[in-house]
């Protein structure tokens, strides 16, 4: 596993676009082999080739915890040397420093769409990088890929969401939405992002069953009662926010947030109850 990652990281550190592209494909291929189910028959593979839009399904966690390759990869992500997200962030920083052109923009979009190590984005330096990618000067492909990455980074991670808010992420997102030059496709993704953001937070400790990290590596438990242990009411958990609290924050930058919330309650696009 270390050898596979080392080859990919060498390519990601290159100054040649072709090598960077190769490194991104190697990382993507490695993650696909570990996390996605393979076709079980020749007929399945034939149907897959005839219908390229059909994507392999993720492996269930019950299978992943018994997979030696996944266990080894998971263990390596705890260290700096083999952490994929750290290398992708470094690659993004390098690409952003090279200016905007067609080839570079494609590499940035590809790099942004690779699933991140979410705990990384609780740190301001890395969340700022995502917000920089939402700058209006970037192409729609980069903006769209970044919004998807941002959803992945914030999902079930209240600490990351608080960092996003502290760095004026809501201002960045709403300003891009208000720009006339913003493409229709990006505006639709921005609306989807706002629906997602307005969902109430339910913190989850996302360590797959059977995989134990050392206590220093685990996020501290944040699923706590909104009341104090002595029974006094009204003390809100600072780690999470409700839809009403998020509505108040978003309302500073965008009108008619109430309409978004009402629509969210009626349609439940993410299959959860909004309260």
Buried (B, 14 or more C-beta within 10 A) or exposed (E): BEEBBEBBBEBBBBEEBEBBBBBBEBBBEBBEEBBEEEEEEEEBEEEBEEEEEEEEEEBEBEEBBEBEBBBEBBEBBEEEEBBBBBBBBEBBEBBBEEEEEEEBBBBBBBBBBBBBBBBBBBEEEBBBBBBBBBBEEBBBBBBBBBBBBBBBBBBEBBBBBBBBBEBEBBBBBBBBBEEEEBBEEBBEBBEBBBBBBBBBBEBEEEEEEEEEEEEEEEBEEBEEEEEEEEEEEEEEBEBBBBBEEBBEBBBEBBEEBEEBBEBBEEEEEEEEEBE
